[in-house]
């Protein structure tokens, strides 16, 4: 599976070749277990990079441990913005209202700026964007948030981004239509379907991707 024609961000634990700088990935699945593993494998940073994660459903330490399982020491190279659990020094920031997209965007940009003081290149991710959609009155505001505070950072700086969405989430909008609309703003989409307790099928598609399907273990 390929998301790049040149040297980029390595993803050794997935059957994906180097991901090109500036690539944005829409990660979808009808549960959270398998997509969470794929998310961590894409976002876990090596020694020359940093991870910036917006987590909506687990605390910062849990996010760091999930990254650590996929790549040694990557938890120590991560900055997490979350609405769960306690703060943890400069690396973990807790927000009170995940539906306040203006405040969320400012905090996310601040974490990104802090991380780039120690490493210019980064991997950024949001897990789960469907939780944000549930907290806002108008899901169009989430589109604006993604374009203003997430995708723009990827285009302007030296990084890749992953945004995960649970397609089984109950939202006040049609999830399939929302995914179709968001797909047009992303470089590629990876759909994850768990086929066995420890195996899943990945389907890769998009203007910056070769349409392929493969199986992984986790």
C-alpha positions in Angstrom: 0.0 0.0 0.0 1.4 3.4 -0.9 0.8 7.0 0.1 4.0 8.4 -1.3 6.3 8.3 -4.3 9.2 9.6 -2.3 10.9 9.5 1.1 8.5 10.6 3.8 7.3 9.4 7.2 8.0 5.7 7.8 5.2 3.4 9.2 7.0 0.2 9.9 4.2 -1.6 11.7 1.7 -1.2 8.9 1.8 -2.5 5.3 2.1 1.1 4.1 5.1 2.6 2.4 6.5 6.0 3.6 3.8 8.6 4.0 4.5 11.8 2.1 4.9 15.1 4.1 1.6 17.0 4.2 -0.5 13.9 3.8 -3.9 13.9 5.6 -5.6 10.6 6.4 -9.2 10.0 7.2 -9.4 6.9 9.3 -12.8 5.2 9.6 -14.2 2.1 11.2 -17.5 0.9 12.7 -15.9 0.4 16.2 -12.9 1.8 18.0 -10.7 -1.1 18.8 -9.0 -1.8 15.5 -9.0 1.8 14.3 -7.3 2.8 17.7 -4.4 0.4 16.9 -4.0 1.7 13.4 -4.2 5.3 14.6 -1.4 4.7 17.1 0.8 3.0 14.5 0.4 5.9 12.2 0.9 8.7 14.8 3.7 7.2 17.0 6.8 9.3 16.3 10.4 8.2 16.0 13.3 10.0 17.6 13.5 12.9 15.1 9.8 13.7 15.3 7.0 14.5 17.7 3.3 13.3 18.1 0.5 15.8 18.8 -2.8 14.0 19.6 -6.3 15.4 20.4 -8.0 12.6 22.4 -11.7 12.8 23.1 -12.3 9.5 24.9 -9.2 8.5 27.0 -6.8 10.4 29.2 -3.3 11.6 28.2 -1.3 8.9 29.9 -3.5 6.2 28.2 -2.7 7.8 24.8 1.0 7.9 25.5 1.0 4.2 26.5 -0.8 3.3 23.3 1.8 5.0 21.3 4.6 3.4 23.4 3.2 -0.1 22.6 3.7 0.6 18.9 7.1 2.4 19.0 9.5 2.4 21.9 9.9 5.8 23.6 7.2 7.4 21.4 5.0 8.1 24.4 7.8 10.4 25.7 7.8 12.2 22.4 4.1 13.0 22.4 1.9 16.0 23.4 -1.7 15.3 24.2 -4.8 17.5 24.3 -7.7 15.6 26.0 -11.0 16.1 27.8 -10.3 13.2 30.2 -8.1 12.7 33.3 -5.5 14.8 34.9 -3.0 17.1 33.3 0.6 15.9 33.1 3.2 18.7 32.9 3.8 20.4 29.6 3.0 17.3 27.6 -0.7 16.7 28.6 -3.3 19.5 28.5 -6.9 19.0 29.6 -9.8 21.0 28.2 -13.2 21.4 29.9 -15.4 21.7 26.8 -14.6 19.7 23.7 -17.5 21.4 21.9 -15.7 24.8 22.2 -13.9 24.5 18.8 -12.4 27.9 19.0 -10.7 27.1 22.3 -9.8 23.6 21.1 -8.1 25.0 18.0 -6.1 27.5 20.0 -4.9 24.8 22.4 -4.1 22.4 19.5 -2.0 25.1 17.8 -0.2 25.9 21.1 0.7 22.3 21.6 2.0 22.0 18.0 4.1 25.1 18.5 5.6 23.7 21.7 6.4 20.4 20.1 8.2 22.1 17.2 10.6 23.8 19.6 12.2 20.4 20.1 11.5 18.7 16.7 10.4 20.4 13.5 8.6 17.4 12.0 5.5 16.0 13.5 2.6 13.5 13.3 -0.8 14.9 14.4 -4.0 13.0 15.1 -7.6 13.3 16.3 -9.3 10.4 18.0 -12.2 10.5 17.8 -13.7 13.2 15.6 -17.1 11.7 15.9 -17.1 12.6 19.6 -16.5 16.2 18.7 -19.4 16.0 16.2 -21.7 14.8 19.0 -20.9 17.8 21.2 -21.6 20.6 18.7 -24.9 22.0 17.4 -23.8 22.2 13.8 -21.4 19.6 12.3 -20.4 22.2 9.7 -18.4 23.8 12.5 -16.3 20.7 12.7 -15.5 21.0 9.0 -14.3 24.5 9.6 -12.3 23.4 12.6 -10.6 20.7 10.6 -9.7 23.0 7.7 -8.6 25.9 9.9 -6.7 24.2 12.7 -5.8 20.7 11.4 -5.4 20.5 7.7 -3.9 24.0 7.4 -1.1 23.1 9.9 -0.2 20.1 7.7 0.0 22.2 4.6 2.0 24.9 6.3 4.4 22.9 8.4 6.4 19.6 8.1 4.0 16.8 9.2 1.3 14.3 8.5 -2.2 14.0 10.1 -4.7 11.3 10.9 -8.3 12.0 11.9 -10.3 9.1 13.1 -14.1 8.7 13.0 -16.4 5.9 14.4 -18.9 5.3 11.6 -21.2 3.5 14.1 -21.6 6.6 16.2 -25.1 8.0 16.7 -25.0 11.6 15.5 -27.6 14.1 14.5 -26.6 13.9 10.9 -26.1 11.1 8.3 -22.6 9.7 9.1 -22.1 8.3 5.6 -22.8 11.7 4.0 -20.5 13.4 6.5 -17.7 11.0 5.7 -18.2 11.5 2.0 -18.0 15.2 2.5 -14.9 15.1 4.6 -13.2 12.7 2.2 -12.8 15.5 -0.3 -10.5 17.4 2.0 -8.2 14.6 2.9 -5.3 13.0 0.8 -6.5 9.5 1.5 -8.9 7.4 3.5 -8.2 4.2 5.4 -11.2 2.1 6.4 -10.6 -0.5 9.1 -12.8 -3.6 9.5 -12.1 -6.0 12.3 -12.5 -9.5 10.9 -11.2 -11.5 13.9 -10.4 -10.6 17.5 -6.8 -9.9 16.5 -7.0 -9.2 12.8 -8.4 -6.4 10.6 -8.7 -5.5 6.9 -7.5 -2.1 5.8 -9.0 -0.5 2.6 -6.9 2.4 1.3 -8.4 4.9 -1.2 -8.1 8.5 -2.3 -6.4 10.9 -4.8 -3.0 10.4 -3.1 -3.4 6.6 -2.7 -3.5 3.4 -4.7 -6.8 1.7 -4.1 -5.7 -1.4 -2.2 -6.8 -3.8 0.5 -4.6 -5.7 3.0 -4.9 -7.5 6.4 -3.0 -6.7 9.6 -2.6 -8.3 13.0 -2.8 -6.5 16.3 
